[in-house]
Each structure stands twice: as structure tokens, then as C-alpha cells.
Amino acid sequence: MISAFAEDFETLVNKMLSAGIAHDKLNYMLVQLTNETAVKGGPQAYFDHCLWTQAEGKRLLAEFEARYGDKLDINELAKGNLVAKSA
């Protein structure tokens, strides 16, 4: 069941992207929806969601740095400048 739902969700996301919704807008919508759902679940659900979001953010940043750290200047990227590292 989860697998079928994930496929449906992926199809929906791809349709939204194809319709011109930007990645950042789609991400914002998803984060807001999960946050609102957690708040409705009460203090424990909301707290757990906050902790999970923080841990997932750290994991994603580590993954990003592992993938691009040797190619991009991460400090410049944090300032909004996409700068390739010099060879």
C-alpha cells in the first residue's frame, strides 16, 4: 500500500513540476503541509516532527556536501553565489 501511495505521490509531484511549479515552491508547500499535520497531532507529534526535520536537514546537507563539496565553494553557495572550486 505504501509503495502504491509513493508512486501516486511521485506522479503528482512530477505533474506539478511539469505544470511549472518551481521546486522551491513545491518544497515549501510540502513542508507547510507536514508541519500543519504535526501541529494538529498535538505537542508531542509537533516536537517529534521538529526534531525529525532538524535531523533530516543535517543529513541532507551532509549528502549535498559529499556530492558537491569538491566541486563547489560551499561558503560562496551559502551567500547565493554558485561558484565552482578552482582546480
Order of alpha helices (4+ residues) and beta strands (2+ residues): alpha-alpha-alpha-alpha
